[in-house]
Amino acid sequence: MSKPDLTLETPDSLGYIPEVRLIGTNWQHYGNGHAYVIVGFTWNGETDRWMLRHYRFGTPGVEYCRTPENFFGLIDETRTRYKPHPR
């Protein structure tokens, strides 16, 4: 049996569907202060999970991938790992 084509509307193994409105948004890391921009999503075939693709301003050619719950997760009781950045 073949799998259906993967699209940005395909839920991952935890039910997450990429929020395409996030592409092009800027974020700042609370811990290190670096600014990042979300450039898209990638599918991790090993875990059947969506990953947010982002890069850090000033670091050309290096792209990072994080799960949505890591990117938007809490670093303490009140703060998320990243906050919107007005760049």
C-alpha positions as CSV (number, residue, x, y, z in Angstrom):
1,M,0.0,0.0,0.0
2,S,1.4,3.4,-0.9
3,K,1.4,6.4,1.4
4,P,-0.5,9.5,0.3
5,D,1.6,12.4,-0.9
6,L,3.1,14.6,1.8
7,T,1.8,18.1,1.9
8,L,1.8,21.0,4.4
9,E,-1.7,19.8,5.4
10,T,-0.4,16.4,6.5
11,P,-0.5,16.0,10.2
12,D,2.6,14.5,11.8
13,S,2.7,11.6,14.3
14,L,1.5,13.9,17.1
15,G,-1.2,15.6,15.0
16,Y,0.7,18.8,14.3
17,I,0.0,20.5,11.0
18,P,2.5,23.3,9.9
19,E,1.3,26.8,10.5
20,V,2.4,28.3,7.2
21,R,1.7,31.8,8.6
22,L,4.9,31.4,10.7
23,I,7.1,31.4,7.6
24,G,9.0,34.7,7.5
25,T,8.4,35.6,11.1
26,N,11.2,36.7,13.3
27,W,12.0,35.4,16.8
28,Q,14.5,36.1,19.6
29,H,15.9,33.4,21.9
30,Y,15.5,34.3,25.5
31,G,18.7,32.6,26.6
32,N,21.3,33.7,24.1
33,G,19.5,36.8,22.6
34,H,20.1,35.7,19.0
35,A,17.5,36.6,16.4
36,Y,16.1,33.9,14.0
37,V,13.7,33.8,11.1
38,I,11.4,30.8,10.3
39,V,12.0,29.9,6.7
40,G,9.8,26.8,6.3
41,F,9.1,23.3,7.5
42,T,10.8,20.0,6.9
43,W,9.5,16.4,7.4
44,N,11.6,14.2,9.6
45,G,11.0,10.8,8.1
46,E,12.6,8.9,11.0
47,T,10.1,10.2,13.5
48,D,7.3,11.3,11.2
49,R,7.4,14.7,12.7
50,W,7.3,18.3,11.2
51,M,10.3,20.4,12.1
52,L,10.5,24.2,11.9
53,R,13.4,25.4,9.7
54,H,15.0,28.6,10.9
55,Y,18.3,30.4,10.6
56,R,20.1,32.8,12.8
57,F,20.7,36.3,11.5
58,G,24.4,36.8,10.8
59,T,25.1,33.1,10.3
60,P,24.6,32.5,6.6
61,G,24.3,29.0,5.3
62,V,23.5,27.4,8.7
63,E,19.9,26.2,9.1
64,Y,18.4,24.9,12.3
65,C,15.5,22.5,12.8
66,R,13.4,22.2,15.9
67,T,10.1,20.5,16.7
68,P,7.3,22.9,17.3
69,E,7.1,22.0,21.0
70,N,10.8,22.7,21.4
71,F,10.6,26.0,19.6
72,F,7.5,27.2,21.4
73,G,8.2,25.3,24.7
74,L,8.7,26.9,28.1
75,I,12.2,27.6,29.5
76,D,10.7,28.3,32.9
77,E,7.2,28.7,34.3
78,T,6.3,31.8,32.3
79,R,8.7,32.3,29.3
80,T,8.8,30.5,26.0
81,R,12.2,29.6,24.5
82,Y,11.7,32.2,21.7
83,K,9.7,35.5,21.7
84,P,8.6,37.5,18.7
85,H,11.3,39.8,17.4
86,P,10.4,43.1,15.5
87,R,13.3,42.8,13.0
